[in-house]
Amino acid sequence: MDIDENKIDEAALALLHLTLHDYGRAWKQIDWEVMNRLYEKGLICDPVGKAKSVQLTDEGMKQSEELYNKLFSK
């Protein structure tokens, strides 16, 4: 099966929106490859480290909310 990694990244970013806390931090319980792609796209700060959460960038915050509404609202 040919997988569209962009769709996976969009879903992951929308799911990060569910765990937002402390203005822009989200729990990083998502696959490391996905987190690295989100970092490379400039949507999150570097996910490598001991912290259990990651900081979303301003663009990441904007896109995560848009994707959350697009994918999960009725």
N, C-alpha and C positions, 0 to 999 in steps of 0.2 A: 504494500500500500504506500502510495506517495503522500507524505504528511506535509501539511502547510504549517511550518513553524511560526509564521506570522499570526495565524489564528490561535495557536497555542499561547503565544506571547500575549495576545490581546485578552484571552480568557484568564491567564495568570494575573495580568495587571488588574483586571476587573475583580478578581478574587482578593488581591491585595487590598483593594478598596474596602472590603468587608472588615479587615482587621486594623484599620487606621486608628492611631492613637497619638497623643502628644504632637498634634499638627504635623502630619506627614510621615510618621513612622508606621511601619506595617510589619507584622510577624513574617519572618522569612522561612516558611515551611514549604516552599516550592522547590522543585528540582533545580539543582545548581546550574545546569546548562541553560535553563530558561532564565534564571536570575542573571547569569552572565550576559545573555543576549539583551535583556532589559537594560543592564548597565551599559553595554556597548551602544545601545540606542539612545542613551542619555536620559532614561526614564527613572532610574534609581541611582543612588550613590553606590560606591563600591560595596558589594555584599560580603566580601571576604573579611572575616574577623570573628571575634568571640561573641559579639552582640547577637541577641536572638531576634533582633528586628533590623530593618533597613530603612533608610530615609529616601522617600520619593522626592524627585526634583519637582520644580514648579510645573513643568510640562507633564511629568509623570502623574502628578496630582490631577491635573486637568483631564488627561486622557483616561486615567483610572475611573474617574467619576462618569465621564461620557460612556465608556465601555460598560461600566456597571449598569447604568440606566438602559443602554442599548440591549445588553444581553440578558438582564435579569428582571426588568420591570414589565408589568402587564400592560 
